[in-house]
Amino acid sequence: MNIQRTFAFSIAILTTSLLQAASPEVPSFRKDIMPILFRTGCNSGACHGAAQGKDGFMLSLFGYDVRGDYHRITGEMIGRRLNYAIPEQSLLLKKATGAVPHSGGKLFDTDSPYYETLHRWIAARAPDDEGEVAEAVGLELSQDAFVFETSGAESSLRVLANFSDGTQRDVTSLALFHSNNASVADINHDGFITAAQPGDTNVFARYSRFTVGAEVIVLPPSKGFQWPNPPENNYIDHLVFDRLQKLRIVPSELCDDETFLRRVTLDLAARPPTPDEYHAFMDDNDPGKREKKIDELLQSDEFSDYWTTLWSEQLRIIGGNYAPVGTHLKAATMFQKWIRQQIASGRPLNEFVAEMVAASGSNLTNGPANLYTMLQHKPRFEPKVFAADFSQVFLGIQIQCAECHNHPFDRWTQDDYYSFVSFFSGVKRKPGVEPRERRIFYDTSAPPAKHVVDQRPMPPRALGTVDPAEHDGDPRQALADWLTSPENEMFSRNLANRIWAHFLGRGVIQPVDDIRVSNPPVNAPLLDALNDRLVDSNFDLRSLVRDICNSRVYQLSTTPNDSNRLDTRQFSHMHLRRLRADVLWDTINDVTGMPGTPDGHPQGTRAVQSFPVSGGSTERPNFGGDFFKTFGRAGRNSVCVCDTKTEPTLSQTLNLSVGSTVQGRLYANGRFRKQIADGETPEEIIQQMFITALCRQPTAEEMSGLLGLIGDQKKDAHVYEDIFWSLLNSTEFIFNR
């Protein structure tokens, strides 16, 4: 902490003490009493802030309804909770001090500042605040980062609140504290931080509706650590390695060419490399061949197909025959075709999104209008549900928590929520000229959303802004302009984080669709740089992908070393990633040479070119087939990224080992019989098998063992089918390494 900040905090604390000493005797309900209820947990979800309250007494969760709370404390049961004549006999005080039975237990002593403040307020007949009362508008911490050299080390954190009248107040004793990972560093209720074990985490302070955090690093022992100065290909490497060096973590070595080729082809083209591609790449002695391969794949049709299906998944494209919902197969095809055109042409991502947000018209002829039918598979358009899904997809922010109360872990209030809902309160879907069609329009006479507490109309207002949006009746164009502006980091950071997560297996913020103050990035400078690169490139998807794939970080081996073996957050080595269900389906078909077609699509359609098709309503989850359901394809029943599952399960193992998926393809389109007939040796057949399935040569040990297994059955194709079965059921095949 620098000298200027230390001095500023000292002056602020001294000023606060002097102001408190000179302040009127009567505490403020909003500035003094409500913070005590918050700090002691009275209005938490586990106590009186629960939906039905507790033990006959209810408060608004975390104090979002101050007027209502004042009435419930002072006027709901007059004479029961407050005793003006004998304040110490007030049930509010006796319960909190444990003088009478209390479900919440004892909260503070009679000699505590909390008791003294409440006692003075009750003695003054518990007045409400008069006139305008300054409210908290932000928080500051005494320190933004802590670095501990040893476990057991301690430090303290103080919290200042900034108020709307320009004053500051030390609210450390009224704030709530928590740690994201107490096994690394914990923080107690007084703001004292204790280092536990090596690692990194964040500690947070919450006061009023604001949460702020400080990063905490607990270093491992320096003895034996030596930074190897690995080469850096670009800014990504510099920022990741700088972080690793500070954490005393050594990155893994670079992966070999075989691993890189398979990894990048699966990640960019959603398929394995062909044997011809393998030999061409391995025979190429150009030092820049990895960069060339990345550029080649970025320009491929498969890249456009893959990112089309990634967007289609998030936008919940399902095709059906239940026309009233407006998600007919023709509409789904039109929407996906439009998305692919945008990706293939390299259209800036912000323009691509902006057109969808402001779209109107027929969902059968205007592809982007399907945003308002596909994102919500319901007969009637529901603005609240749509606004929450919209925010989660395009901003990575889950605002739905603010529907009933202020967000408990972020800055969003009910005012923010209902103002955002108002952008969609006039969206309507009406029948078109044919039963399959729905026409999207905005009813300019529709009233804005009403606040749930006092029923006041909430004009449309973008998240984080103060003034209502200016519009000519349809506010969606104003929303599109704000959302996709290069100045709106909430949008660009969300996109950059999701793109990064696709290639590294986790986001800089994880989960990628839960971006909030209390879930900070594990490497803030890295996310800032990815965001800046995306914006500076005019939201060009391929430019950011090229940077990521060319980085040494992306090309690190999955083999850990002693220092990074336990690292799951800082990208010190690549992690094994199970192939997505659609990519695995196409990969099995490619390596066996026996293609399969997803249900409801024309022959020859690949899984990454398809979307689920339903014979009826599209309101239910639809995985597109049993294989896709087993292997975790998103059912597109919600926008949550958790709908796509890549965790291995017993059902998946059984499907591949004894099910029809692999068994029906072991014949491999007659490949082994043809190789035997052509006079190829067992060594040549095994080698080709490994290259096709795993994109690598067999090791000497593997070759020796398999030749021993074949023995004198060199002409028996069934033996080779058994070997092929073992490769297709291996972890190495199912995972991208």
N, C-alpha and C positions, 0 to 999 in steps of 0.2 A: 504494500500500500504506500503511495507516494506521500510526501510531506504535506502537499496542498490538501489532499483528501483527508488526512488525519486532522489537520487544523480545522477544516470545514466541519467535520463531524464533531470535534470538540466544541466548537462555537455553537453548533446546532443543539447539542445536548445541554450545554450551559444555558442557552437561550430558552430551551424548553423548560428547564428547571425553574428559571426565574419567572417565566410566564405562568407556570403552574402555581408558583408561590404567590403570585399577584392576582391569580384568577379568582372569579367569584366563588363563593362557597358552594353554590348549587351546580352539580355536574350536569353536563349535556347528555340527553338521552342518546342522541345519535353518535356523538364523539367519545363518550365515556362509558355509558351503560351497555350499548349494543356490542362494542368491542370486547367487553368482559364476558358477555354471553357467548360470543364467538370463541374467545380464547379458552374458556372453561368447558367448551363442548356442549353447552346447553342446547344450541340450535343445530347440532350436527344430525346427520341422518340416523344415527344410532340412539339418539335421545329425543328431545322434544321437537326436533326438526324433521322427524319422520312424517310420512304422509298423513297418518292419523294421530300424530303426536304421541305422547307417552304419559300414562297414569293420569289421563284427563286434562293434560296441559299441552298445548300445541304452539310451536313457534315456526316461523318461516325458515326454511332450510338456509343456513348461513346468513340469515337476516335480509333476504331480498325484499321483504314486505315490512318496512319499518313502521308504517302507520298501523298495520294489522297487529304487529307484535306489541306496540304500545297499548293498544286497546285490550289485547288478551292478558297483558300483565296487570294493567291498572283498572280496567273496567269490566272485564268479563265476569269475575266473581268478586265483587267489591267486599273488602274486609277480610278476604281469605288469604290472598297472596301478599298483601301489603298492609302493615299496621302503622298508620301515620302517627298515632299517639305514642306507641312504644315500638320504634323501628326494629329493635333487635328481636322482637317477637314475630316479625314478618316471616311467613312461611318461605318466601323467596330466600331469606338469609339462613333460616334454620335448616332447610333442606341442603343448601350448598355447604354448610359447615358441619353437617352430619349430626346436628342436635336432635333431629327426628329422622325416622327411616326414609331413605332416599334411594331409588333404584340406581341412580348414577353414582352413588357413594359420596364420600366427602370430597369437595372440590377445592376448598381453601380454608385457612384458619381465620379466627376472628381478629387476629392482629395483622392480617394481610392487607395490602393496598386495595385489593378487589373488594373486600368486606367494607373497608372504610369508605370507599367511593359509593358503593350501593347504599350504605347506611345514611350518608349525607343526602343522597338523592331522595330516599324514602322520607327522611326527616323533613325535607322541604316539600312534602306532599307529592312527590314524584311528578314534577312538572314536565310537560312536553316542551320541545324547543319552539321558540317563537321566531318568526321571520326566516330569512335565508340562513342556513347553516352550512358552513364550508364543508365540502366533502372531499374525501381522498381522491386524488387524480393520478397517483403513481407512487411507487416505492423505490428506495435506493438502499443498497447494502454497503456496509463499511468496507467490504472487500469482495471482488468479483471472482477471485480464484485463490485456492490454497494448495500448496505443495508441501507434503510431509515427507521427510527423509526416513522416518522410522515409524513402525507401528506403535501405537500407544501415545503418540504425540497429540497435543491438543491446541486448540485455538478457539476464538470466539467470534461470533457474528452479531452485528448490531443492525437494526432496521430503522430507517427514517421514512416517514410518510409525508408526501407533498400534498398540500390541500389547495382547493380552488381559490382561496383568498391569498395565496402566495406564501403562506406560513409552512413551516416544517415542524414535525413532532417525532420524538424518539418513541417508537411503538414496539420496541423489542419485547417488552413485558406483555404486550397484547397480541403479538403475532403467534401464528402456529408454524411449527417447523417440522420438516420431514426429510428423509434421505431416500434417494432412489435405490440405493444399495447399501444397507447398513452393514453388510459383511465387509465392505471396503472402508466406509467412514459413516459414523452415525452422528446425529445432532440431537441434543436434548431440548426440553421445553424452554430452556433459558438461552438457547442459541450457542451452546458450547459444542464444538466439533471434536470428535475423537477418531483418530486414524486406527483402523482395525488391521487391514492386511493390504499388500500391494494391489494396485488397480486404480481405476478412475471411476468417478461417479459425480453426482450433483446433489447439493443440499438446497432446500427451498424454504422460503419464508412467505407466509400468506397473511395479509391483513386486508380487511374490507373485501373488495372483489379482485384484488391484485395478488399475483404470485410472481416472485422473482427468485432467481437461483444463482448459485455460485458453484463453480467447478472445483472438485477436490481430487487431487492426485496423490496417491500414496506410493512412493517409489520402492522398488525392490532394492536389496543390497547392491551397492555399486561394485563390490569386490568381484573380480572376474569379468565384469562387463566391459566390452570393447566394441564400439560402433564400427561396423565394417565399411562404411561409406559406399553403399551400393550405387551403381549408376542410376541416373535419373533421366527418363525419357521426356518428361514434360512437367507441367505445374502440378499435376495430380501426384506424381511421385514425390515431388519436393514437399508438399503439404502432408502427405501420409507419413513419409519417412521422418520429417521434422517431429511429428507427433510421437512416432515410435521411439525416436532417440530420447525424447524427454521422458518417456515411460520406461526406458531401458529395455526395449524389446527389439530383438534382431529379426528382420524379415527373412522369410524363407528364400531359397535360391530360385532362380528362373526355371520355369517348367521347360521340358524338352520340346523339340519340334513336333513330335507325334502328339503329345498332349495338347499343345497349343492349337494344332490344326483341328483336332476334334472339338476342342472347347469352343473355338471361335466360330466354327461352322454350325455347331448346334445353337450357339447364342445368337448368331446373326441370320442364319438361314433355316433354323428349326429342322435340320436334317444332319445325318452323319456325312463325312467326306466319302466320295466314291474311291475305289481303288486307283483309278486313273489320277484323281486329284492327289491322292496320297503319294504316289510315285513321282508325280510332277513336282510336288512341294519338297519332298525329301531329296530329290536330285538337284534342286535349285541351290546353287552356291552363293546367290546374291545375299549380302548381309541385310538388305532391306526387304527380304521376301515376306516377312510377317506383315509389314506395312502394306505391301502390294496385295496380299491375300485379303486383308481387311477391306481395302478399297474395292476389290473385286466383289466381295460379298455384299458390301453396302449398296452396290448398284444392281444387285440381282433381284429378280422377281420374287424370290423367296423371302428376302428382307421385307419387301412391301407386304407380302402375304402375312408374315409373322406379326408385324406391328399393327396390321389391320385387325387380326384376331385378338391382340392384346387390348386394343381400344374397344373392339366389339364386346369383349368380355366385361369391361368396366361399364360400358353403356347398356349392358344387359340385352343384347340382341337375341331374340328368340322368334322364330317364325312359326305361325300356327294357322288354323283355319277358323278360329273363333273371331269373326270380323268385328263385333262390337267393341272390342278392346283396341282395335286399330293396329294389331300386330300380326297381320296376315303375312304369309310367306312372301308375297310379292313386296310388301313394305319392308320386311327384314332384308330381302335381297337388295332392294334399292338403297337402303341405308348402308349396308356393308359395302356395296359397290362404290358408293360415294366416298366412304372413308378410305377405301383403297386408292381411289383416284387422288385423294389429297396426299396420302403417304407416298405414292409412286411419283407424283410430280414434285415432291419436295416442298410442298406449300408450308409456309411458316406455321408452327403449331398454334400460335396465338390467333392467327387469322382463321385457321381451321375450327378452333373452338368458338370464336366470336360469331361465325356464321351460324353455327348450331344454336347458340343462345338466343339470337334475334330472329330465328327462322319462323315462318308462318306458311300456311298453304297446305296443299295436298300431301299426305304422307306417301302416296304412291308415285308422285312425280317430282317431289322436292325432298331428296334424301335427308338433309339435315333437320327437316321438320320432325322426323321420327324421334328426335331427342325427347319430345314431349309425349310420346307413346311408349317407347321402349324402356326409358329409365323408370317408368312407373306402369307396371302391368296391372292396371285396375280399370274397371268400367268407367269410373268417374275420376277426373283429375283432382288430386288432393294436394293443395299448395304446401301444406306443412311437411308432408312426407317428401314431396319433390324437392323442397328447399334444403332439407337435411341431406338427401342423397346428392344433390347438386354440389353442395359445399364439400362433402366428403370426397367426391370424385375430382373436382376441379381445384380445390384448395387444400385438400388433405385435412380439413378441419371438421370435427364432429360437433356441430352446433346444437344437435337435438337435445343435449342435456339442459340447454337454456330455455326449453319450452315451458317447463314447470318451475324453474328456479334459476338463479344465476349459476353459470358453470362453476362447479366446485374446484376445478383444476386449471382453469384458464380465465381469460379476461372477459369473456363474452357474457353479456347480461341478457335478461329477458327483452329489454328494449332492442338490443342488437338482433335477437332472434326474430321477433315479430316484424321488425322493420325489413329484415331480409326476406321473410316470407311474403311480404307485400309485393315484391317483384313478380310474383307468380300468382297473386290472388285473382287476376283477371284472365289467366290462361284458360281457354276453353277448347274442347274437342267436339266437333259436330259431324254428323254423317255427311258423306260426299255423294257423288252422283251414282255410285255403285256400292253395294253392301260392304265391300272390303275396305273402302276408303274412309279416312278420317281427315278432316280439315282443321288445322290448328289456327286459332286467331286469338287476339287479346281483346277482351271486352273492356273498353275504356270507361264504362259506367260502373264497373265493379268496385266496391269499396275496398280500402286497404284492410289488412289484417288488424284485429283488435287485440290489445294487450289483455292477457288473461286475468290480471289482478284488478284493473280498474276499468276495463272495456274501452279505453281511449283508442281511437284510430291511430295506427302507426304508419306514416308515409314511408315508401320504399327508401332505404338507406343502405349503402354498401357497408360491409363489415369494416370496422376500424375508422370509419369516417364520422363526421359530426353533423353535416347538413344533409337534408333529404336530397335524393337524386332529382335533377332537372330532366323533365321529359314532356312529350307532347300527347300523352295519353297512354302510350305503351312504354313502360320503363325498362323493358328488356334491352333496348339498344344502349341505354345508359349503363345498364349492368354489364353488357358485353364490352363496352369501351373501358369501363373501370377494371373489369376482371382481367382482360388480356393486355392491359397497358404494360409496357416495359418497366414502368415505375412500380407496378404491383408485385412485390416480391413474394407475397403469399402464393400467387399463381405460379410464377416462374420457379420458385424453390420447390414447390410441390412436384412440378414436372421433372426438374433436374434430379430430385431425390428418387422418384419412381424409375427414371431411366437408369440411374446408378444401381438401384436395387436389382434390376433385371440382370445385370452383368456380374454383380458381386455377391448376390444371394441375400443381401440385407441392405436396407437403406442407411444413409448417414443419420437419418431419423427413422427409427423402427418402432412400431409398424409405420408404413409409409402413409397410411390414411388416418393417423392419429397425431397430427402435428399440433402441439400445444406448448405453453410455457414450461409446464412440468414434465415434458418429454423432449428435452433439448437434443441437438445433434451431438454425436460422439466426437465429431471433429468439425467445429463451426467454421474455421477458415476453409476447409475443403468444400463444405456445402456452399459457402459464399462464392468460391471460385467456380464451382459447377454452375451456379445460378448466373454469375456474370458471363460465363462463356456462352450459355444458352441465349441470354439476352443480346450479347454483342454479336452473335451469329445470326441475329434476326430470327430467333426461335427455330433454327435449323436442326432437326433431329439428328441427321447424319453427322453434322459437325461435332456435336457432343459425343455421340457414340464412337466416332473415330478417335477422339481424344482418350476416351476411357479404354478402348481396346488396345490402343498403342502404348498405354502406360505400362510400366514395369509391374505396378501393383496388380493390374488385371492378369498379367502373365506370370505371376508367382506360382510356385509349386504348391500342391496341397500337402506336401510332406512338411510337418512342423519341425522346429528345433526346440532345444531345451527352454529357450526364453519365451517362445510364442505358443507353446503347446496349449496353454489354457486361454489364449486370446480368442474371443468370439466377437469382438466389437471393432477392433482397430485395423482390420484388413492387412494384417501382417503375413497372412498366407491365404491362399484360396481354399474355400471350403467345398467339400463334396456337395453337389446339388442334384437331387433326384430329378430326372427329366419330367417336365409337365406331361400330363396325360395325353394331350394331343401330339406333342413332340415324340413321346415314346411310341405311340401308335404308328406314326409315320416312319419312325426309325426302324421298328420291327418290319414294317412292310418293305422298306428300302433295302435292308440288309438281306432279307430273304428273297427279294425279287418277286414277291407275291402280293400285289397291292390289295387293299381293302377300301371300301367306300363307307363313310359315315351314313347313318340312317337319314333318309329323306333327301339325299343329294345325288346329283348325276354321277354316273360311273367315272372314276378317275379323279374325283374330288379328294384332296388331301384333308386330313383332320384340321390343319392350321388354316385351311381355306373355308372351313365349314362353321356353321352355328347350329345349336340345337333346334330341332323341328318337332312341333307338337301336332297331334291330330285334332286337338281341341283347344281348350283354354291355355294361355301361356302364363297364367298367374302362379302356377305351381313351379317348383324347381324342375329344371330339365337339364340333364347331363349329356344328352345326345346318344345314349347307349350304355349298356352295362359295363363295358370296359372302361369308359370314361368316368362313370360313377365310382367304380372300384379304385381307380387311380387318381381320384381327387380333382377331376375337372370341375370348375365352378358351375353350380346349378343355375347361376344367374338369377337367383331369387333375391339377392341383395347386392349392394355395391361394395360390400366389405371385401378387402383383399384376402381375408381369411377364408373366403369361400373356395379359393384355389388352394388345394392341399397337396403338398409334396412330401409328406412324411410316409415312410414305408410302413406297410401293414401286413399282417398274416394273410389277409384275403388277396393281396397283390401277389404274394409269394405263391399261393396256391393257384392263382389264375395263370401265372407264367409256367409253373412247373407241371401241372396236371390238367390245366384248362385247354380250351380249344385255340387260344390266341397263338401260342407257339407251336403246339402239337400239330395243328393243321398246316403249319408252314415249314416244318422240318424237312420236308421234301425239297424245299428251297428251289422250286421251279425246275427240278431235274438237274441242278447245277453239279452235284457231286457225281451223279452217274455220267454226265457228260465229261467231267474232268477225268474220271477213271477211264472212260472210253478213249479219250484223247491221249492216254498214256502218261498223265501227270503222276509224279511220285507222291507218296504220302507227305513228304516234307513240303512239297509245293502246295498241296491241297490245304494242309494245316496253316501254312504261311498265308495263303490267300484268305482263309477263313478268319484268321486273326486280324488281318488288315481290313477286311470288310466289316467285321463286327465291332472291333475295338480300336481300329486305326493305329495299330502298332504291330511290330514283329513279335513272335513268341520268344520268350527267353530260352536260353539253352536248356535250362532245367525243365521248362514246360514242354519243349520239343522232345526231349528225351523221354519224359514220362508218357506223353501221348503216343509216341512211336511204340513204346513198350505195350501200351494198351491195345494198339492196332494189331501188333504181332504179325501173324501170317494171314490176317483177314484184309489184306491190302485192297482187294477188289470188292469188298462188301460195303455198299453205300450206307447201310444202316449204322455202321461203326462211325462213319463221319457225321451222320445225323445226330448220333448221341453226343459227339464232341461239340457239334454246333449247338445242341440243346444246352449244354453246360455253359457255353459262352453267352447265350441269350439270357440265361438265368443268373449270370454273375453280377455282383455289385458294380463291377467296372462298366458293364454294358448299360445298366439301368441309371447310373449316375453320370453326371458331367464332372469330370475330374480336372 
